[in-house]
Amino acid sequence: MNTAALLLTVVAFSTNIALIIGADLLLIQSLWRHGDRVPVGTYPTDPHQEDAWPVPWGELTTKGMWELYRQGAKLKEEYIEKTKFISANYSVHEIYVRSTDTPRTLVSAYSNLAGFYSDSRGTLPGEARWPMRWTPNISVTKIVDVLASPHLSANAGTRSRTAQDLFDLIESNAKTNVSHPFEMYDFAYTLAIERLHGLKPPEWVTDDVFNRSLRVANDEWDFLFGASMFGKEENVELVSFGCGVIKEMIENMETKINGSDGGKHKYKYYAYSGHDTTIGSVLTIMGAKEAILGHTSAAYGATLVLELWRMETDVFAVRLRYSKNAETPFETITDKIEGCPPDEYCPFEVFVANRRKYILKDIRTSCEAESEV
């Protein structure tokens, strides 16, 4: 079946759910960024040290928990209430959840699932003191973190040529080193988090310093992960080191299509709890980061959902949906995926073919190998 015929199967729309004759939703996979958190650390002269925060460095705030609860509730509305694809009562046979190994992503996963299964019955103790509608018995396994890969240092030596005065100003006043993009990123986002929480910066951190710090940090961060920047083309090898989640998502869809997910664990929903870098990497490999995020990071609670549909016998398609944060609804962004037609659905084969150059066969081996770039 050609693409034109595939697109003609879409006949009506209602409440953002496409009504497709003979089509079946087979699988959903979500990826979210953790919720609001405190900085992972700060610079020596910052007036706001760790004791200024209600939780230790890098931890999720109660606001962050609520953001992910709300995102879970939106997913519940879409996939439990509207499509009735997932059961309202939690079942270990339907859902599989993974998280990176940090408290903020783990707690974000629990919070999201508390919202998603907020009406689950018979899956928690009946004692009055037990938190109402809280379902913590979810299997959460950890995602391998590849940020320590030596390959990610390949682009670290190339920096914005117009920002040396900014680096000098920061190092002189903050008494901290920002010679590496990781350090610059941490510094800039410490300022951003403090501003978000209403903490007043020192006088030398003017609006210009703040805005330039964020802009430079975001540009260098994208370049560090292989984006085209500073007069250099995209580095496919570096982009590929962020393929872990999208590689697994494709494998999950292929397993579903091939009918090889035998046994009782025929999961209908895979969920991934990660970071801004996780979402950024997935969107980059999809060729959609520039259109969706530009040169910024995903907001707290930002959530992607990749759906797999059977349009008719042996014809499969994907649909990509996105919620920017806890305040915004899900919208369909399939047309932003590189190589896909400008429509709500993309043929599965087309989607996969345009990702192949970024997919590593063995991520662990590639990350452990000595960098040659």
N, C-alpha and C positions, 0 to 999 in steps of 0.2 A: 504494500500500500504506500503510495507516495505521500509527501508532506501535504500537498494541497488537499488530497482526499481525507487525510487525517484531520486537518483543520476543519473540514466541513462537517465532521461529526459533532462539533459543538453547536448546539441548537438553542440553548436558553441559559439564563443566569438568574439566580435568586439568592439573596443574602450572602453574596460572595462565594457561593458554592456552585460550581458549574454543573448543570444538569446535562449529562451526556448519554445519549441513547446507547444502551448496551455496555457502558463503561463501568469498571469496578475499581475502587481504590484498594490497592494491595498492601501498601506499606507507607508509613510516615516516619521521618527521621528529623529530629529537631536538634539544634545547636544553639545554646544561649551563652551570653557573657554573664558572669557573676554580677550580683547587685552592688549597690553603693558600699564602698569600703573606706577605711582610713589609709593614709599613705603607707608604703612598705618601709619607710624610713624617712629621714630628712637630713638637711645639711647642718653643720655644726653651729652656725650663727642664727638658725631659725628660732624665733621666739616661741614657737609652738612645737615643743618636744613631745615625747610619747605620753607624758602625763596630761597633756591637753586633750587627749582623746579618751572616749569611754571604753575602748577595747584595745588590745595590743596591735602593734604594727601589722598592717596587711589584712586585718580581720574584717569580716562583713559587719556592717552596722544593722540595727533593727530596721532602718529604712531600706537597706539592701534586701533583707529578708522579705519585707512586704512587697518590694518591686517584683521579686521572683514569684511570690505567691500570686500576685496579680497576673503575671505572665502565664503561670500554670492555669489560672482560672480562664484566661482567654483561650488557651489550648483546649481546655475542657469544653468550652462553648463550641469550638469548631469541630472537635473530633469525637466528643462523647454525646453532646446534645444535638448538634445540627446533623452531622453525617451518621451518628451512632456507629462509628467505626470501632471505637474502643468501648469496652464495658465500663459502666459507671462504678462498679465494684472492682477494686484492685485484684488483678490476677497475675501471678508470677509467670504464667505462660504467654502473656501478651506483651509485656514491656521489659526492656533491658536498658539499663542506665550506666553510663560511664562518666567519670569525672577526672580532671587532673588532680594531682596529689597536694592540694592546698585546702586549708579549712574554709576559705571563702567560696571555693567552687563546690566543695562537698555540702556546705550548709545551703548554698544556692540550689543545689539539686534537691535537697530535702524540702526546701521552701516551695520550689516549683511543683513538686509532686504533692505537697500538702494542698495546694490550690487545685491541681489537676484531679485529685481524688477526694475533693472536699465533701462529696456526697457518698463516698464509699461506705457500704454497710457490712457488718459482720467481719470486718478485717482489723478491728482494734478492740482492746479490753473494754468491758462495759462498766468499769469502775468510775464513779463520779469524779474522782480526782484526776483521771486521765484527760489530757488536753482533747477537747472535742474535735472530732473529724481529722485527727492527726494520724497519718499512716507511715511510720518510719521504717517498716520492714521491707524496704526496697533494696534489691541487689544492686550495689554500685561498685563497678570495677574501675580501675584507674587507667587513664590515658598516658602513654609514654611521652615524656617531655623531651623534645629534641633541641631545646634552646641552648643546651650545652655543647652542641655539635661544633667542632673546630671550623667547619665550613662557614658558619655564620659570622666569622671574623673576616671573611674575604673582602667584604666591602667596607669594613670599619675604618680603613685609612683614608677614605674619600669623604670629605666634609664640605659643607657649604662654604664657598670662598668669601662670601659676603658677611659671615657671622663671626669672624675672629674677634672683633671688638666685643661682641656679646659674650663669647666664651671667657675673654679676659675679665670682663666686668663681673661675671658670675663667680669665677674662681677667686677674684680679689675680695669680693664682699661676702660670699657664702662660705669661703674657706673650704671648698670642696673641689674635687677634680671632675671636670666634664669633658675629658679628652676622648672618651668613647661614647658612641651613640646610646648605649645602655644607660650610662651615667647621665647624659643629657636628658634622656627620656624620663628617668626617675625624678630628676630635679624639676622638670617642667610640669610633670603631673602631680608632684607634691604641691606645687603652687596652685594648680587647677583644683585639686581636692580641697585645699584650705579655703580657696575662694568660694567653692560650692557650699562649704559648711560655714561661711560667714566669718572666717578668721582673717584678721587684718594683717597684711604682709608688712615687712619692714619698708622704710621709705624708699630705699634704692630700687625696690621692685615696682617700678612704674607700670602703667598700662602698656607702654611700648615694650618694656622688658618682658612683661608677662606674655603679650601676644607674639612677640618674636620668638620667645623661648618655645612656645607651643608649636609655632609654625616650623621652626628649625628641627625640633625634636621629631615631629611627625614626618617631615621629609626624610630625615636621616634614618628613621625607623623603617620606612617603606623601602628605602634604598638598601638598607642592611639585609632585608629579606628578599632582595632581588628585583625590586621594581625599577623601571626606567627612570633615571634621575641624574642630575648633574652632568648631563651630556652623554650618559652611557645608556646602552640598550638594556632591556630586561635580561636578567641573568637567570635562565631557565633552571640551572642547577640549584641555585639558592632558593628559588620559588618552590622547587620540588621538595625541599626539606620540610615544607609545611603541608605535605600531602597526606599525612596520617589519617585525619578524619575523613576527608573526601574519598580516599582510597577505600577505607572501610565501608563508607556509605555505598559506594559503587558495588563492592563485593556483596553487601547485604541485599542490594537490589537484584544482582545477578543470581544470587541464591534463591531469592523469591521467584524470579522469572523461571529458573530452571527446575523449580519444585524440589530442590535438594535440601530444604529445611525440614527434613523429616523428623519423626519423633514428636513428643508432646510440646517441645519448645518452638512452636511456629510463631515467632514474635511478629507482632503487627506494628510495634512502635519501638524505635531505638532513640534514646535521648543522650545528648552529650553536654556536659557542663564544663565550660572552659573560660577563656580569657578574651580580651580584645584581639590579641594576636591570633587566637584560634579562628575567630570569625574573619579577621582580615586575611588570613592564609586561604581559607575556603573561598572567599569572594575573589581573591586574586587568581586562584586556579580556575575559577569559573569565568574569569575575565570581566567581573562585574564590580570590582571594588571601586574603581574610579567613579562609576555611575551611582553607586549606592552610598559610599563613604567619602569619596574624594581622597584628600591626603589628611584624613582625620581617623580617629579610632572609633570603633563601635561604642555606643553609649552603654551605661550599666543596664543590664537586663535585655539588651538587644537579642532578638531571637529569629533564627532562620528555620524554616520547615521545608524539607525536600520530600515531595510526595511522589509515589510511583503508582501509575494508573495502567490498567489494561483497557485499551480503547475498544478492541475486539480481539478475536482469536489471533494470537501471535503478534499483536501490535501493541507496543508499550510506549508510554510517554511519561515525562516528569513535569511537575509543576513546582516552582519555587516561590515561597511566601516569606514575608519579612515584617516584623514589628520592630520599629526603631527603639522603643523603650516601653516602660509600663503604661505610659499615657497614650500610646498610639495603637490603632487597630492593625491587624494583619492586612497587607496588600500583596498582590501578585506581582512578582518582578522577574518572571521567566524570560521576558523579552530582553532583559539586561544581560543574559548569559551569552558569552561569546560563541558564535557559531550556530545559535538557535534562531529559528524564525521569529519574527516580531509578533508573537502570539502568546496566549496564556499557557500553552502546552508545548513541550519540545520532544520530538522523537527520542526515545531512549538511546538508540544507536548514535544519533547525532551528538547528544549530550556527552556520551562516553568518549567518542572519537576525538572530540575537541579537548579532552582532559588528558589523553594518554601521554603526551610528552612530559607531563609533570608528575606522573605516577612512578615512584620507585618500586622496584621488585621487593627489596628488603630494606626497610627504613633503618632498622637497628644497625645492620652491617654498614650501610652508607654513612650513617652518622658517626660510627666508630672509626671509619677509615680515615687515614691521614689526608687532609685537604690538599688538593693539587691546583686549586684556583688561586 
